[in-house]
Each structure stands twice: as C-alpha cells, then as structure tokens.
Amino acid sequence: MNTPNFNEKPVSATQWERTCAIRIENTYGQMPSAMTVEEIITVQDGVKVSSVPNGNLCLIFDPENADDMFVYNHLNVKVVAAREARDAAQI
C-alpha cells in the first residue's frame, strides 16, 4: 500500500555536517581520546529545521605524536585554568 507523506512539499534548504559535542576521555592508565558527536543540520530561510545524528568519531591522542600532544596539552592548560578560576570563586 502506497501511503502519501502528510503535508509533503518541496523545499529549498541548506544542509551540512558539523560536530555538535566533544567528549574527552582521560582514563587512568589508558591513552587519552576524544569522541566527537556529529550531526547533519538543515536550515531553511535562516531557521534550523532539523538536526539529525550522524555518528561519532573517536580520536586517540598518541603520546608519540607531537601534534596530538600539542592539542592535548593545550586542552589540559585550559581545563586547569578553568578549575583554578572555579575554585578561587568558591573561596
């Protein structure tokens, strides 16, 4: 049975993929990693009309790779600074 889609109509929209979240894993005794959550965004007339999950990517920070360690160390510096600012505000 062929059922028509309710209120279906052609539309003109822009669509792209983007990272909507990043989760850093730094489990003791394991290689640090980052999990990115990807989505597909559809915008029509300047308004977001949909956001569809598009899978995850897992990135491992290899301690022998200078670029990986640069990113990891930079993130760590920002985390430490944020933690210190938070703790100072609680005093």
C-alpha positions, 0 to 999 in steps of 0.5 A: 500500500502506497501511503502519501507523506502528510503535508509533503512539499518541496523545499529549498534548504541548506544542509551540512555536517558539523560536530555538535559535542566533544567528549574527552576521555582521560582514563587512568592508565589508558591513552587519552581520546576524544569522541566527537558527536556529529550531526547533519543540520538543515536550515531553511530561510535562516531557521534550523529545521532539523538536526539529525545524528550522524555518528561519532568519531573517536580520536586517540591522542598518541603520546608519540605524536607531537601534534596530538600532544600539542592539542592535548596539552593545550586542552589540559592548560585550559581545563586547569585554568578553568578549575583554578578560576572555579575554585578561587570563586568558591573561596 
